[in-house]
């Protein structure tokens, strides 16, 4: 599972991380609109929520779908090339689509600097989540590879979207949704680019990860966030991003709370 930590750490340090914070879950929200009955703008939280689900989204992407009910457990080494491909492609796609952010007044350099200031908190969160799910793939493949029940890859994504929506409702929801609305074109552009670049990679897998329930995954991520962040840090990051050009965040930042039942 070490490669999960390495991948997400590189992601946080790249300019493409800003794109990740905007595009999480977006295509799934569109495909599932008739099921979840809510607008995309209410489904996605910006940066502060992204740290809680960055690994969850990667896991959801790597949980394969298929006709059979069971599959062999994935070997960690088998997944690494795909994770590396995503790591390489994401900053390239975000860079390609970045004019759509600068068009609304975002200074990408300043936004990156905001994220760098809180690098230790992001890294600690990622490491915590990675350690919690270290056994989801096999570190040493063998002929006795166990069969794992395949999971619907949409299930975790939908659960994450619901959690993000609840979080936004308690933490400056209107302003956060307005920020999301401003960045939809960038999110769509980046995700389409990423899908094209990684399509062949994702289609190769016929294995499954040994994971707990969707809610257990989310609860674990929230515990990791609470152990690495507090309200003061979260509000400071939000304010920094607001000053970098995400002006709709200005009124939302004082309302953000970490822990104390707010998540």
DRENDO-1510 file (C-alpha; in Angstrom, 1 decimal, always signed):
<recs>
REC; n; res; u; v; w
REC; 1; UNK; +0.0; +0.0; +0.0 .
REC; 2; UNK; +3.1; +2.2; +0.1 .
REC; 3; UNK; +2.5; +3.3; -3.5 .
REC; 4; UNK; -0.9; +4.7; -2.5 .
REC; 5; UNK; +0.9; +7.1; +0.0 .
REC; 6; UNK; +3.6; +7.9; -2.5 .
REC; 7; UNK; +1.0; +8.6; -5.2 .
REC; 8; UNK; -1.2; +10.9; -3.1 .
REC; 9; UNK; +1.8; +12.7; -1.7 .
REC; 10; UNK; +3.0; +13.5; -5.2 .
REC; 11; UNK; -0.5; +14.6; -6.1 .
REC; 12; UNK; -0.7; +17.1; -3.2 .
REC; 13; UNK; +2.7; +18.5; -4.3 .
REC; 14; UNK; +1.6; +19.0; -7.9 .
REC; 15; UNK; -0.2; +21.9; -9.4 .
REC; 16; UNK; -2.8; +19.3; -10.5 .
REC; 17; UNK; -3.9; +18.9; -7.0 .
REC; 18; UNK; -5.9; +22.1; -7.3 .
REC; 19; UNK; -7.8; +20.4; -10.1 .
REC; 20; UNK; -8.4; +17.3; -8.0 .
REC; 21; UNK; -10.1; +19.4; -5.4 .
REC; 22; UNK; -12.6; +20.6; -8.0 .
REC; 23; UNK; -13.4; +17.5; -9.9 .
REC; 24; UNK; -14.0; +14.9; -7.3 .
REC; 25; UNK; -17.1; +12.9; -8.0 .
REC; 26; UNK; -18.3; +15.3; -10.7 .
REC; 27; UNK; -18.9; +12.8; -13.6 .
REC; 28; UNK; -20.6; +10.4; -11.2 .
REC; 29; UNK; -22.9; +13.1; -10.0 .
REC; 30; UNK; -24.0; +13.7; -13.6 .
REC; 31; UNK; -24.6; +10.0; -14.3 .
REC; 32; UNK; -26.5; +9.5; -11.1 .
REC; 33; UNK; -28.5; +12.6; -11.3 .
REC; 34; UNK; -31.8; +10.7; -11.7 .
REC; 35; UNK; -31.0; +8.6; -8.7 .
REC; 36; UNK; -29.7; +11.1; -6.1 .
REC; 37; UNK; -32.2; +13.8; -7.2 .
REC; 38; UNK; -30.0; +16.7; -6.4 .
REC; 39; UNK; -27.9; +19.2; -8.4 .
REC; 40; UNK; -24.2; +18.7; -8.9 .
REC; 41; UNK; -23.5; +22.0; -7.1 .
REC; 42; UNK; -24.8; +20.5; -3.8 .
REC; 43; UNK; -22.7; +17.3; -4.2 .
REC; 44; UNK; -19.1; +18.5; -4.1 .
REC; 45; UNK; -17.0; +20.2; -1.5 .
REC; 46; UNK; -14.0; +22.2; -2.3 .
REC; 47; UNK; -10.5; +21.9; -0.9 .
REC; 48; UNK; -11.2; +21.2; +2.7 .
REC; 49; UNK; -13.3; +18.2; +1.9 .
REC; 50; UNK; -10.9; +17.0; -0.7 .
REC; 51; UNK; -8.3; +15.9; +1.9 .
REC; 52; UNK; -10.9; +13.6; +3.5 .
REC; 53; UNK; -11.7; +11.7; +0.3 .
REC; 54; UNK; -8.6; +11.9; -1.9 .
REC; 55; UNK; -7.6; +8.3; -1.2 .
REC; 56; UNK; -11.3; +7.1; -1.2 .
REC; 57; UNK; -11.7; +8.3; -4.7 .
REC; 58; UNK; -8.6; +6.5; -5.8 .
REC; 59; UNK; -9.8; +3.3; -4.2 .
REC; 60; UNK; -13.2; +3.7; -5.8 .
REC; 61; UNK; -11.5; +4.0; -9.2 .
REC; 62; UNK; -9.5; +0.9; -8.6 .
REC; 63; UNK; -12.5; -1.2; -7.4 .
REC; 64; UNK; -13.4; -2.9; -10.7 .
REC; 65; UNK; -16.8; -3.7; -12.1 .
REC; 66; UNK; -17.7; -6.7; -14.1 .
REC; 67; UNK; -20.1; -9.5; -14.8 .
REC; 68; UNK; -18.7; -12.0; -12.2 .
REC; 69; UNK; -19.6; -11.7; -8.5 .
REC; 70; UNK; -16.1; -12.4; -7.3 .
REC; 71; UNK; -12.5; -11.8; -8.4 .
REC; 72; UNK; -9.0; -12.4; -7.1 .
REC; 73; UNK; -7.7; -9.9; -4.6 .
REC; 74; UNK; -5.6; -7.3; -6.3 .
REC; 75; UNK; -1.8; -7.4; -5.8 .
REC; 76; UNK; -0.3; -4.0; -4.8 .
REC; 77; UNK; +2.4; -4.3; -7.4 .
REC; 78; UNK; -0.2; -4.8; -10.1 .
REC; 79; UNK; -2.0; -1.6; -9.2 .
REC; 80; UNK; +1.1; +0.6; -9.0 .
REC; 81; UNK; +1.4; +1.2; -12.8 .
REC; 82; UNK; -2.1; +2.6; -13.0 .
REC; 83; UNK; -1.7; +4.8; -10.0 .
REC; 84; UNK; +1.5; +6.1; -11.5 .
REC; 85; UNK; -0.3; +6.8; -14.8 .
REC; 86; UNK; -2.9; +8.8; -12.9 .
REC; 87; UNK; -0.2; +10.7; -11.0 .
REC; 88; UNK; +1.5; +11.6; -14.3 .
REC; 89; UNK; -1.7; +12.5; -16.2 .
REC; 90; UNK; -3.5; +14.6; -13.6 .
REC; 91; UNK; -1.1; +17.6; -13.5 .
REC; 92; UNK; -0.9; +17.6; -17.3 .
REC; 93; UNK; -4.7; +17.6; -17.6 .
REC; 94; UNK; -5.1; +20.3; -14.9 .
REC; 95; UNK; -2.5; +22.4; -16.7 .
REC; 96; UNK; -4.2; +22.0; -20.0 .
REC; 97; UNK; -7.6; +23.1; -18.5 .
REC; 98; UNK; -6.1; +25.8; -16.2 .
REC; 99; UNK; -7.2; +28.8; -18.4 .
REC; 100; UNK; -10.7; +28.1; -17.4 .
REC; 101; UNK; -9.7; +28.9; -13.8 .
REC; 102; UNK; -7.6; +31.9; -14.5 .
REC; 103; UNK; -10.6; +33.2; -16.5 .
REC; 104; UNK; -12.6; +33.5; -13.3 .
REC; 105; UNK; -9.7; +35.3; -11.5 .
REC; 106; UNK; -7.9; +32.5; -9.8 .
REC; 107; UNK; -4.1; +32.9; -9.3 .
REC; 108; UNK; -2.9; +29.3; -9.6 .
REC; 109; UNK; +0.5; +30.1; -8.1 .
REC; 110; UNK; -1.0; +31.6; -5.0 .
REC; 111; UNK; -3.5; +28.8; -4.6 .
REC; 112; UNK; -0.6; +26.3; -4.9 .
REC; 113; UNK; +1.3; +28.2; -2.2 .
REC; 114; UNK; -1.7; +27.9; +0.1 .
REC; 115; UNK; -1.7; +24.2; -0.2 .
REC; 116; UNK; +2.1; +24.0; +0.3 .
REC; 117; UNK; +1.8; +25.8; +3.6 .
REC; 118; UNK; -0.4; +23.1; +4.9 .
REC; 119; UNK; +1.6; +20.3; +3.3 .
REC; 120; UNK; +2.3; +18.5; +6.6 .
REC; 121; UNK; -1.4; +18.3; +7.4 .
REC; 122; UNK; -2.3; +16.9; +3.9 .
REC; 123; UNK; +0.6; +14.4; +4.1 .
REC; 124; UNK; -0.4; +13.3; +7.6 .
REC; 125; UNK; -4.0; +12.7; +6.5 .
REC; 126; UNK; -3.0; +10.8; +3.4 .
REC; 127; UNK; -0.5; +8.6; +5.4 .
REC; 128; UNK; -3.1; +7.9; +8.0 .
REC; 129; UNK; -5.7; +6.7; +5.5 .
REC; 130; UNK; -3.1; +4.7; +3.6 .
REC; 131; UNK; -2.1; +2.9; +6.8 .
REC; 132; UNK; -5.7; +2.1; +7.6 .
REC; 133; UNK; -6.2; +0.4; +4.2 .
REC; 134; UNK; -2.7; -1.1; +3.8 .
REC; 135; UNK; -4.1; -4.6; +3.6 .
REC; 136; UNK; -6.7; -3.9; +0.9 .
REC; 137; UNK; -4.3; -5.4; -1.7 .
REC; 138; UNK; -1.9; -8.3; -1.5 .
REC; 139; UNK; +1.7; -7.3; -0.8 .
REC; 140; UNK; +3.0; -10.7; -1.8 .
REC; 141; UNK; +1.0; -12.4; -4.6 .
REC; 142; UNK; +0.6; -16.2; -4.4 .
REC; 143; UNK; -1.3; -19.1; -6.0 .
REC; 144; UNK; -3.6; -19.0; -3.0 .
REC; 145; UNK; -4.9; -15.6; -3.9 .
REC; 146; UNK; -8.3; -15.3; -2.2 .
REC; 147; UNK; -11.5; -14.4; -4.0 .
REC; 148; UNK; -13.0; -11.1; -3.1 .
REC; 149; UNK; -16.6; -10.0; -3.7 .
REC; 150; UNK; -16.7; -7.4; -6.4 .
REC; 151; UNK; -18.2; -4.0; -5.4 .
REC; 152; UNK; -20.1; -1.5; -7.5 .
REC; 153; UNK; -17.6; +1.2; -8.1 .
REC; 154; UNK; -20.4; +3.8; -8.1 .
REC; 155; UNK; -21.4; +2.9; -4.5 .
REC; 156; UNK; -18.4; +4.5; -2.7 .
REC; 157; UNK; -18.6; +7.5; -5.0 .
REC; 158; UNK; -22.2; +8.1; -4.2 .
REC; 159; UNK; -21.6; +7.7; -0.5 .
REC; 160; UNK; -18.8; +10.2; -0.6 .
REC; 161; UNK; -20.9; +12.7; -2.5 .
REC; 162; UNK; -23.6; +12.3; +0.1 .
REC; 163; UNK; -21.1; +12.9; +2.9 .
REC; 164; UNK; -19.7; +16.0; +1.2 .
REC; 165; UNK; -23.2; +17.4; +0.7 .
REC; 166; UNK; -23.9; +17.0; +4.4 .
REC; 167; UNK; -20.6; +18.5; +5.3 .
REC; 168; UNK; -21.3; +21.5; +3.1 .
REC; 169; UNK; -24.7; +22.0; +4.7 .
REC; 170; UNK; -23.1; +22.5; +8.1 .
REC; 171; UNK; -20.1; +24.5; +6.9 .
REC; 172; UNK; -21.0; +27.5; +4.8 .
REC; 173; UNK; -22.9; +25.5; +2.2 .
REC; 174; UNK; -24.2; +28.3; +0.0 .
REC; 175; UNK; -20.8; +29.9; -0.5 .
REC; 176; UNK; -19.1; +26.6; -1.1 .
REC; 177; UNK; -21.7; +25.7; -3.7 .
REC; 178; UNK; -21.2; +29.0; -5.4 .
REC; 179; UNK; -17.5; +28.3; -5.6 .
REC; 180; UNK; -18.2; +24.9; -7.1 .
REC; 181; UNK; -20.5; +26.4; -9.7 .
REC; 182; UNK; -17.7; +28.8; -10.8 .
REC; 183; UNK; -15.3; +25.9; -11.4 .
REC; 184; UNK; -17.6; +23.4; -13.2 .
REC; 185; UNK; -16.0; +24.0; -16.6 .
REC; 186; UNK; -12.5; +23.3; -15.3 .
REC; 187; UNK; -13.7; +20.2; -13.5 .
REC; 188; UNK; -15.4; +18.8; -16.6 .
REC; 189; UNK; -12.4; +19.6; -18.8 .
REC; 190; UNK; -9.9; +18.0; -16.4 .
REC; 191; UNK; -11.9; +14.8; -15.8 .
REC; 192; UNK; -12.5; +14.2; -19.5 .
REC; 193; UNK; -8.8; +14.6; -20.1 .
REC; 194; UNK; -7.9; +12.2; -17.3 .
REC; 195; UNK; -10.4; +9.6; -18.5 .
REC; 196; UNK; -8.9; +9.7; -22.0 .
REC; 197; UNK; -5.4; +9.3; -20.8 .
REC; 198; UNK; -6.1; +6.5; -18.3 .
REC; 199; UNK; -8.9; +4.6; -20.0 .
REC; 200; UNK; -6.7; +1.7; -21.1 .
REC; 201; UNK; -5.0; +1.5; -17.8 .
REC; 202; UNK; -8.3; +1.2; -15.8 .
REC; 203; UNK; -9.7; -1.4; -18.2 .
REC; 204; UNK; -6.9; -3.9; -17.5 .
REC; 205; UNK; -7.9; -4.8; -13.9 .
REC; 206; UNK; -10.0; -7.9; -13.1 .
REC; 207; UNK; -9.4; -8.0; -9.4 .
REC; 208; UNK; -10.9; -6.5; -6.2 .
REC; 209; UNK; -9.7; -4.7; -3.1 .
REC; 210; UNK; -10.5; -6.1; +0.3 .
REC; 211; UNK; -12.3; -3.1; +1.8 .
REC; 212; UNK; -14.8; -2.5; +4.6 .
REC; 213; UNK; -18.2; -1.0; +4.0 .
REC; 214; UNK; -18.5; +2.4; +2.3 .
REC; 215; UNK; -19.5; +4.1; +5.6 .
REC; 216; UNK; -16.6; +2.5; +7.4 .
REC; 217; UNK; -14.2; +3.9; +4.8 .
REC; 218; UNK; -15.7; +7.4; +5.2 .
REC; 219; UNK; -15.6; +7.2; +9.0 .
REC; 220; UNK; -12.0; +6.2; +8.8 .
REC; 221; UNK; -11.1; +9.1; +6.6 .
REC; 222; UNK; -12.9; +11.5; +8.9 .
REC; 223; UNK; -10.9; +10.2; +11.9 .
REC; 224; UNK; -7.7; +10.7; +10.0 .
REC; 225; UNK; -8.7; +14.3; +9.1 .
REC; 226; UNK; -9.6; +15.1; +12.7 .
REC; 227; UNK; -6.2; +13.8; +13.8 .
REC; 228; UNK; -4.4; +16.1; +11.4 .
REC; 229; UNK; -6.5; +19.2; +11.2 .
REC; 230; UNK; -8.3; +21.5; +13.5 .
REC; 231; UNK; -10.8; +24.4; +12.9 .
REC; 232; UNK; -8.1; +27.1; +13.0 .
REC; 233; UNK; -6.0; +25.4; +10.3 .
REC; 234; UNK; -9.0; +24.6; +8.2 .
REC; 235; UNK; -10.2; +28.2; +8.3 .
REC; 236; UNK; -6.7; +29.5; +7.6 .
REC; 237; UNK; -6.4; +27.4; +4.4 .
REC; 238; UNK; -9.9; +28.5; +3.3 .
REC; 239; UNK; -9.0; +32.1; +3.8 .
REC; 240; UNK; -5.8; +31.7; +1.9 .
REC; 241; UNK; -7.6; +30.1; -1.1 .
REC; 242; UNK; -10.2; +32.9; -1.0 .
REC; 243; UNK; -7.4; +35.4; -1.3 .
REC; 244; UNK; -6.0; +33.5; -4.3 .
REC; 245; UNK; -9.1; +34.2; -6.3 .
REC; 246; UNK; -11.9; +32.0; -4.9 .
REC; 247; UNK; -13.7; +35.0; -3.6 .
REC; 248; UNK; -17.0; +33.1; -2.9 .
REC; 249; UNK; -15.1; +31.3; -0.1 .
REC; 250; UNK; -14.6; +34.5; +1.9 .
REC; 251; UNK; -17.9; +34.3; +3.8 .
REC; 252; UNK; -17.8; +30.5; +4.1 .
REC; 253; UNK; -14.4; +30.3; +5.8 .
REC; 254; UNK; -15.5; +31.5; +9.3 .
REC; 255; UNK; -18.2; +28.8; +9.3 .
REC; 256; UNK; -15.9; +25.8; +8.7 .
REC; 257; UNK; -15.4; +23.6; +11.7 .
REC; 258; UNK; -13.4; +20.5; +12.1 .
REC; 259; UNK; -14.5; +18.0; +14.7 .
REC; 260; UNK; -17.0; +18.8; +17.4 .
REC; 261; UNK; -19.7; +16.9; +15.6 .
REC; 262; UNK; -19.5; +19.2; +12.5 .
REC; 263; UNK; -18.2; +16.5; +10.2 .
</recs>
